[in-house]
Amino acid sequence: LHTFYVLHPQQPASVPKRTLDKTRKTNIRNPNTMHSMVGAARGALRRSAAAFSGAGNTSSYVNNSQLVAAAALQMTRRSFSPSLSPRMQWDALEKLLSSAPAPAGDKGASAEASTTWSKPAQDELWSRVKADVRLRQDRWAHPEAMVIFWLLRHADAPPRGEEEPSFDPSHAPGVGPNRDVLAYLIQSSSMLYDATTHAALPIAAVGSLVEAAAAGIASTAAADANANAGFKGDKRLQCLVRLPKLSEWVLAGEYFNDEALMENFGAEAAESVKAVALGKPRPRHSVLGHGTFRAAEHMWCHLAMMHAEEDADVQAELGMYRDAAAAAAGSDGAAAGAVARTAELTIQHMADDSPDYMRAAGGAMAVFRP
């Protein structure tokens, strides 16, 4: 069993968050837990990345029956935004994406030399892209790992027609062989994660990919139900959001010294939280091992929820998933209201055990279920 920590929006506003008792938890009794699925998917990606990028064949496409189970999924592999006609061609968009504008008021800065996009500049460019560019969503199945990449491209960017899309998962959007990729999203079964955009674009650019993936997941669930006499498996959409600044946030706030938290979770948990945030063994321990992470789990997940509520980047990504889920459910207000009523935000402990992410966030990820 894996323990999930649930955000309850009805908590009394008068009670300071730090003085609340341990966050109420709910147990998920699904053998295909998020922890094992994310670990397997990300492990396969890591193992295959070097071999894949060195093979020189980024155009291979796997029509695997486990990944392409329903005909409806094939229909969503290449879809377009509703713009009537592209007013900005791909070469013009590529030029805009190539360099960040100089910061406002900095007359001495060179636009060509600038590589960092401010959030206002990203939002402004994305507004222009939505208004003037016809986009498409490509569905690309990884040839070795059992995952799907959803890719956002200009409608006129290669490939065109029936040619299969190409992609190199070892490169970021807009880099090297992925220079024409504006954003991507990874899907593993009903899980969506690693929403990633071109450096010039905000996280909102991933929204149409979430809608395309959600449509495919819904089609697969319907096909499975028809094939199994109406039986419905656990196909609820699960959107995972990384917390890359969590350890830094815990250290900056010194929450392991907070008296109210220590009273709620205990001295051992506080000591373990500090060790996880520092990435160093506890006093009297030689290694930072599973025992430390188990001792820190309840308090760490509580802090992760606090951080997820406060961090602007995390909130922006959660908002993107929420808006896209509402759009996928339907265009009317009733559908959006249904998503708002049933949505659930939880924290998954050690969802990603890759070394870099364990140092950055102790492996914890926020999970949004619309």
C-alpha positions as CSV (number, residue, x, y, z in Angstrom):
1,L,0.0,0.0,0.0
2,H,1.1,3.5,-0.8
3,T,0.0,6.4,1.3
4,F,-1.4,9.6,-0.3
5,Y,-1.8,12.9,1.6
6,V,-5.0,14.7,0.6
7,L,-5.5,18.5,0.5
8,H,-8.7,19.4,2.3
9,P,-9.8,22.9,1.3
10,Q,-12.4,22.9,4.1
11,Q,-9.8,23.2,6.9
12,P,-10.6,26.1,9.3
13,A,-9.1,29.3,8.0
14,S,-8.4,30.4,11.6
15,V,-6.0,27.5,12.3
16,P,-2.4,28.2,11.2
17,K,-1.3,25.6,8.7
18,R,1.8,24.7,10.7
19,T,-0.2,23.8,13.8
20,L,-2.5,21.3,12.0
21,D,-2.3,17.7,13.0
22,K,-0.9,15.2,10.6
23,T,-2.5,15.5,7.3
24,R,-5.3,13.0,6.8
25,K,-4.4,10.2,4.6
26,T,-6.1,7.8,2.3
27,N,-4.9,4.4,1.0
28,I,-5.0,3.4,-2.6
29,R,-5.3,-0.4,-3.1
30,N,-4.3,-0.5,-6.7
31,P,-1.6,-3.0,-7.6
32,N,-0.4,-0.7,-10.4
33,T,0.6,2.0,-8.0
34,M,1.9,5.3,-9.2
35,H,5.2,4.7,-7.6
36,S,5.9,1.5,-9.5
37,M,4.6,2.8,-12.8
38,V,6.6,6.1,-12.7
39,G,9.7,4.3,-11.5
40,A,9.4,1.7,-14.3
41,A,8.7,4.3,-17.0
42,R,11.4,6.7,-16.0
43,G,13.9,3.8,-15.4
44,A,13.3,2.5,-19.0
45,L,13.7,6.0,-20.3
46,R,17.0,6.5,-18.5
47,R,18.3,3.1,-19.7
48,S,17.4,3.7,-23.3
49,A,18.3,7.3,-23.7
50,A,22.0,6.9,-24.5
51,A,21.5,4.0,-26.9
52,F,18.6,5.7,-28.6
53,S,20.4,9.1,-29.1
54,G,23.4,7.3,-30.4
55,A,21.6,5.2,-32.9
56,G,21.0,8.1,-35.3
57,N,17.4,7.0,-35.9
58,T,15.1,9.5,-34.4
59,S,12.3,8.8,-36.9
60,S,11.5,5.3,-35.7
61,Y,7.9,4.8,-34.6
62,V,6.5,1.9,-32.8
63,N,2.9,0.8,-33.6
64,N,2.9,-1.3,-30.4
65,S,-0.5,-3.0,-29.7
66,Q,-0.1,-2.2,-26.0
67,L,0.3,1.5,-26.8
68,V,-2.0,1.8,-29.8
69,A,-4.9,-0.3,-28.6
70,A,-7.9,1.7,-29.8
71,A,-8.5,3.1,-33.3
72,A,-9.6,6.3,-31.6
73,L,-6.1,6.8,-30.4
74,Q,-4.8,6.8,-33.9
75,M,-7.3,9.5,-34.8
76,T,-5.8,11.8,-32.1
77,R,-2.2,11.3,-33.0
78,R,-2.2,14.2,-35.4
79,S,-4.7,16.9,-34.5
80,F,-4.8,20.6,-35.1
81,S,-5.8,23.7,-33.2
82,P,-9.0,25.3,-34.3
83,S,-7.4,28.3,-36.0
84,L,-8.9,28.8,-39.4
85,S,-5.6,29.6,-41.2
86,P,-1.9,30.0,-40.1
87,R,-1.0,33.7,-40.3
88,M,2.5,33.1,-39.0
89,Q,4.6,30.5,-40.9
90,W,7.0,28.1,-39.3
91,D,10.2,30.0,-40.3
92,A,8.8,33.2,-38.8
93,L,7.9,31.5,-35.6
94,E,11.3,29.8,-35.4
95,K,13.0,33.2,-35.7
96,L,10.8,34.6,-32.8
97,L,11.7,31.6,-30.7
98,S,15.5,31.8,-31.3
99,S,16.3,34.7,-28.9
100,A,14.7,36.3,-25.9
101,P,13.8,40.0,-26.0
102,A,16.0,42.4,-23.9
103,P,14.6,43.1,-20.5
104,A,12.4,46.2,-20.3
105,G,14.4,49.4,-19.8
106,D,17.8,47.7,-20.5
107,K,18.8,49.7,-23.6
108,G,22.3,48.2,-23.6
109,A,21.1,44.6,-23.8
110,S,21.3,42.7,-27.1
111,A,18.2,40.8,-28.0
112,E,20.3,38.3,-30.0
113,A,22.6,37.7,-27.1
114,S,19.8,37.1,-24.6
115,T,18.8,33.5,-23.9
116,T,16.6,33.8,-20.9
117,W,12.9,34.5,-21.3
118,S,11.1,36.4,-18.6
119,K,7.6,35.1,-17.7
120,P,5.9,38.2,-19.1
121,A,7.8,37.7,-22.3
122,Q,6.8,34.0,-22.4
123,D,3.1,34.9,-21.8
124,E,3.2,37.6,-24.5
125,L,4.7,35.3,-27.1
126,W,2.2,32.5,-26.2
127,S,-0.7,34.9,-26.7
128,R,0.6,35.7,-30.1
129,V,1.2,32.1,-31.0
130,K,-2.4,31.2,-30.0
131,A,-3.8,34.0,-32.1
132,D,-1.6,33.7,-35.2
133,V,-0.3,30.1,-35.4
134,R,-2.0,26.9,-36.3
135,L,-0.6,24.1,-34.1
136,R,-0.7,20.3,-34.2
137,Q,-0.3,17.6,-31.6
138,D,1.9,14.6,-32.6
139,R,1.7,11.3,-30.8
140,W,5.1,9.5,-30.7
141,A,5.6,6.1,-29.0
142,H,9.1,5.5,-27.5
143,P,10.7,2.5,-29.3
144,E,12.0,1.0,-26.1
145,A,10.2,2.4,-23.0
146,M,6.5,1.8,-22.8
147,V,5.6,5.5,-22.8
148,I,4.0,8.0,-25.3
149,F,5.4,11.5,-26.0
150,W,2.8,14.1,-27.0
151,L,4.5,16.8,-29.1
152,L,3.4,20.3,-29.9
153,R,4.5,21.6,-33.3
154,H,3.7,24.3,-35.8
155,A,1.2,22.8,-38.3
156,D,3.7,23.4,-41.2
157,A,6.8,22.0,-39.4
158,P,8.0,18.6,-40.7
159,P,6.8,15.9,-40.9
160,R,3.7,16.6,-43.1
161,G,1.0,14.4,-44.4
162,E,1.2,10.8,-43.4
163,E,4.9,10.7,-42.6
164,E,5.5,9.6,-39.0
165,P,6.7,12.3,-36.5
166,S,10.3,12.2,-35.3
167,F,11.6,13.0,-31.9
168,D,14.7,12.6,-29.7
169,P,13.8,12.2,-26.0
170,S,17.4,13.0,-25.0
171,H,17.0,16.6,-26.1
172,A,14.7,19.4,-24.8
173,P,12.1,21.1,-26.9
174,G,13.8,23.6,-29.3
175,V,17.2,21.9,-29.0
176,G,19.1,20.0,-31.7
177,P,16.9,17.5,-33.5
178,N,13.9,18.8,-31.5
179,R,14.3,22.4,-32.8
180,D,10.7,22.3,-34.2
181,V,9.1,20.9,-30.9
182,L,7.4,23.6,-28.9
183,A,6.4,21.4,-25.9
184,Y,6.1,17.8,-24.9
185,L,4.2,15.7,-22.4
186,I,4.8,12.0,-21.4
187,Q,2.0,9.6,-21.0
188,S,2.3,6.2,-19.2
189,S,-1.1,4.4,-19.1
190,S,-3.4,7.0,-17.5
191,M,-0.5,9.1,-16.0
192,L,0.7,12.3,-17.5
193,Y,4.0,13.8,-16.4
194,D,7.2,15.8,-17.3
195,A,5.3,18.6,-19.0
196,T,8.1,20.5,-20.7
197,T,8.1,23.6,-23.0
198,H,10.5,25.4,-25.2
199,A,12.4,28.0,-23.2
200,A,10.4,30.8,-24.9
201,L,7.0,29.4,-23.9
202,P,5.1,29.2,-20.6
203,I,3.7,25.9,-19.2
204,A,0.3,26.8,-20.5
205,A,1.6,25.7,-24.0
206,V,1.2,22.0,-22.8
207,G,-2.5,22.4,-22.4
208,S,-3.6,21.1,-25.8
209,L,-1.3,18.0,-25.3
210,V,-3.1,17.2,-22.1
211,E,-6.4,17.4,-23.9
212,A,-5.2,15.1,-26.7
213,A,-3.8,12.6,-24.2
214,A,-7.0,12.7,-22.1
215,A,-9.1,12.0,-25.2
216,G,-6.9,9.0,-26.0
217,I,-7.1,7.7,-22.4
218,A,-10.9,8.0,-22.4
219,S,-11.1,6.2,-25.7
220,T,-9.0,3.4,-24.4
221,A,-11.1,3.1,-21.3
222,A,-14.2,2.9,-23.4
223,A,-12.8,0.3,-25.6
224,D,-11.6,-1.8,-22.6
225,A,-15.1,-1.5,-21.1
226,N,-16.7,-2.7,-24.3
227,A,-14.3,-5.6,-24.7
228,N,-14.8,-6.7,-21.0
229,A,-18.5,-6.6,-20.7
230,G,-18.7,-3.2,-19.2
231,F,-15.9,-3.6,-16.7
232,K,-14.1,-0.4,-16.0
233,G,-10.5,-0.4,-14.8
234,D,-8.8,2.4,-13.0
235,K,-8.4,4.9,-15.9
236,R,-8.8,8.1,-14.0
237,L,-6.4,10.8,-15.3
238,Q,-3.4,11.4,-13.1
239,C,-1.2,14.4,-13.6
240,L,2.1,14.4,-11.9
241,V,3.9,17.7,-11.1
242,R,7.5,17.9,-10.0
243,L,8.6,19.9,-7.0
244,P,12.2,20.7,-7.9
245,K,12.6,23.5,-5.3
246,L,11.2,21.5,-2.3
247,S,14.5,20.7,-0.6
248,E,15.8,24.2,-1.0
249,W,12.5,25.6,0.4
250,V,12.6,23.3,3.4
251,L,16.2,24.4,4.2
252,A,15.4,28.1,3.7
253,G,12.4,27.9,6.1
254,E,14.2,25.6,8.6
255,Y,10.9,23.8,9.0
256,F,12.7,20.9,10.8
257,N,13.1,23.3,13.7
258,D,9.5,24.4,13.8
259,E,8.1,23.5,17.2
260,A,4.6,23.0,16.1
261,L,5.7,20.6,13.4
262,M,8.0,18.8,15.7
263,E,5.2,18.3,18.2
264,N,2.9,16.9,15.5
265,F,5.4,14.7,13.8
266,G,8.1,14.0,16.3
267,A,11.8,14.7,16.8
268,E,12.9,11.7,14.7
269,A,10.8,12.9,11.7
270,A,12.2,16.4,12.0
271,E,15.7,15.1,12.1
272,S,15.0,12.9,9.1
273,V,13.5,15.8,7.2
274,K,16.6,17.8,7.7
275,A,18.8,14.9,6.5
276,V,16.6,14.4,3.3
277,A,16.7,18.2,2.6
278,L,20.5,18.3,3.0
279,G,21.0,15.0,1.2
280,K,23.2,13.8,4.1
281,P,22.9,11.0,6.6
282,R,21.4,11.7,10.0
283,P,23.7,12.0,13.0
284,R,24.8,8.5,14.1
285,H,24.0,7.1,10.7
286,S,26.6,6.3,8.0
287,V,24.3,6.5,5.0
288,L,21.1,8.4,3.8
289,G,19.0,5.3,3.4
290,H,15.4,4.0,3.3
291,G,15.1,4.2,7.0
292,T,15.6,7.9,7.0
293,F,13.1,8.4,4.1
294,R,10.5,6.3,6.0
295,A,11.0,8.3,9.2
296,A,10.6,11.5,7.2
297,E,7.7,10.5,5.1
298,H,4.7,12.0,7.0
299,M,6.4,15.3,7.7
300,W,8.0,15.5,4.3
301,C,4.7,15.0,2.5
302,H,3.1,17.6,4.7
303,L,5.8,20.1,3.8
304,A,5.5,19.1,0.2
305,M,1.8,20.0,0.2
306,M,2.6,23.3,1.8
307,H,5.2,24.1,-0.8
308,A,2.9,23.0,-3.7
309,E,0.3,25.5,-2.4
310,E,2.9,28.4,-2.2
311,D,5.2,27.9,-5.2
312,A,4.1,29.9,-8.2
313,D,5.6,27.6,-10.8
314,V,3.9,24.5,-9.3
315,Q,0.6,26.4,-9.1
316,A,0.9,27.4,-12.8
317,E,1.4,23.8,-13.9
318,L,-1.5,22.5,-11.7
319,G,-3.6,25.3,-13.2
320,M,-2.7,24.2,-16.7
321,Y,-3.7,20.6,-15.9
322,R,-7.0,21.8,-14.3
323,D,-7.9,24.0,-17.2
324,A,-7.0,21.3,-19.8
325,A,-9.0,18.6,-17.9
326,A,-12.0,20.9,-17.9
327,A,-11.6,21.6,-21.6
328,A,-11.3,17.8,-22.3
329,A,-14.4,17.1,-20.2
330,G,-16.5,19.6,-22.3
331,S,-16.8,23.2,-23.2
332,D,-19.8,24.0,-21.0
333,G,-19.7,25.4,-17.5
334,A,-21.2,22.2,-16.1
335,A,-18.2,20.1,-17.2
336,A,-15.7,22.6,-15.7
337,G,-17.8,22.6,-12.5
338,A,-17.7,18.8,-12.3
339,V,-13.9,18.8,-12.7
340,A,-13.6,21.4,-9.9
341,R,-15.9,19.3,-7.6
342,T,-14.1,16.0,-8.1
343,A,-10.5,17.2,-8.4
344,E,-8.0,15.9,-5.8
345,L,-4.5,17.1,-5.1
346,T,-2.2,14.6,-3.3
347,I,1.5,14.1,-2.6
348,Q,3.2,10.9,-3.7
349,H,6.2,10.0,-1.5
350,M,9.3,9.0,-3.5
351,A,7.5,9.0,-6.8
352,D,10.7,9.5,-8.7
353,D,13.8,7.9,-7.2
354,S,16.4,9.3,-9.7
355,P,19.4,10.6,-7.9
356,D,19.1,14.3,-9.0
357,Y,15.4,14.4,-8.1
358,M,15.9,12.7,-4.8
359,R,18.4,15.5,-3.9
360,A,16.0,18.2,-5.2
361,A,12.7,17.0,-3.7
362,G,13.3,13.8,-1.8
363,G,11.5,12.1,-4.7
364,A,8.1,13.7,-3.8
365,M,5.7,14.8,-6.5
366,A,2.3,16.5,-6.5
367,V,-0.5,14.5,-8.1
368,F,-3.6,16.1,-9.5
369,R,-6.6,13.9,-10.3
370,P,-9.4,15.8,-12.2
